[in-house]
Amino acid sequence: MQNTSNAVIKFSLLLFLSLFPVLCTSQVVRSYQQVSDGINVILPEGTLNIYPLTDYAIRIRFYKDPIVKVPELIFTAGSPVPGFQVSDLPSELEIKVKNMIASLDKQSGTISFTDHSGNVFLCEKEGARKLMPDSVMGEPCFMAEQSFESPAGEYIFGLGQFQDGHYNLRGISRRLIQVNSQIAVPFIYSSRGYGLLWHQYGLTDYNPADSFITLEKKEQSGTAINQMAEVTTTTGTQKVYQDQSIYLGRFNVLKDGE
């Protein structure tokens, strides 16, 4: 989730009608198919599924063909599909459930989520939905990336149990891994009233940093520094002596600010 401000672009009816032939040729939505549990949208870079789960939740899935079957560990089978309605409008595809609407912009391919009064509570950042070829231990895979608009004043909560002291996670970087006394849960809840589950089983970085700092171990004469540290043991927290080393790295702060 990247920190950006919202922007609203409005076209007059006359301008829209005069540009309609041009806009049609630049659409990224090639086609779509309505199925029993949602819609499948064909885009130049892959297939987008928009599937209602409940009257309050919609599942978005994006993949490159052919789809690879993986064990389903989160969404259980057998849940009834809620009632939904699909509208093919000139500029967007809409899929409505009882308490929310998902709108796919045909020009940009971005999805926004609104209530039935038209208030946008979550919107993808344009061009931020990515699947980049990669590999893990020699096995081919994809690196998935997604960003959303986050207006000033929004508070983001969740991601599990961490000990970094942060409550509002807007703009905070976290690597979601399980370690001793740390629990990672890929779910955020916003002060704007929505929740978002990142349904992805690989290593995940929330608000990943855009620079990498190399740390080099400082050479020391003799043995490493021996210091007292608190560690968790089978009998509780204990103070023990540990050998600790010093690592040095450099980075530049390009501008003032948080």
Secondary structure, 3 states (H helix, E strand, C coil): CCCCCCCCCCCCHHHHHHHHHHHHHCCCCCEEEEECCEEEEEECCEEEEEEEEECCEEEEEEECCCCCCCCCCCCCCCCCCCCCEEEECCCEEEEEECCEEEEEECCCCCEEEECCCCCEEEEECCCCCEEEEEEECCEEEEEEECCECCCCCCCEEEEEECCCCCCCCCCCCEEECCECCEEEEEEEEECCCCEEECCCCCCEEECCCCCCCCCEECCCCCCCEEEEEEEEECCEEEEEEEEECCEECCCCCCCCCC
